[in-house]
């Protein structure tokens, strides 16, 4: 990929002055990327309570190492903006009590800050059997601002499950638009 970039720079330099070519190559452009992480939840049997709280494992993604972004980067400093455009999730591999309902939040952590986004209360077995896809809604502007500065995101799922025991996986898919401004010196 780097060889192809050098060839294009050479061709453009022949057709234009090097200063004009540099301006052409330093225009910002967007790359859309999606990554998927499985958050595992295991709620043990607790006969003393109807609803039991849980917290999943931590999912993590670094956009500086994202395969869809890396091929366009000469340096991580070329990322000028990251904007989450969509967060989807669904439940799978549900094992346990068929009456278990889940309600909670997906918590997105960037640096020292975090934002929580409510999930839809649902019956886990039905959602798994029907392959129901859910979307997070909310204002991602604070998350996007921090993400633009730090380029990495962590997230987990917390909430409560009724009618335990139950274990399941929450499959989370985050789509983001990454804005890149190439530095001609890094080509």
Beta strands, then each sheet from edge to edge (+ up, - down):
strand 1: 28-43
strand 2: 51-55
strand 3: 59-62
strand 4: 79-96
strand 5: 101-110
strand 6: 113-118
strand 7: 122-123
strand 8: 134-135
strand 9: 152-162
strand 10: 166-181
sheet 1: 1+ 10- 4+ 8-
sheet 2: 2+ 9- 3+
sheet 3: 2+ 9- 5+ 6-
sheet 4: 2+ 9- 5+ 7-
end
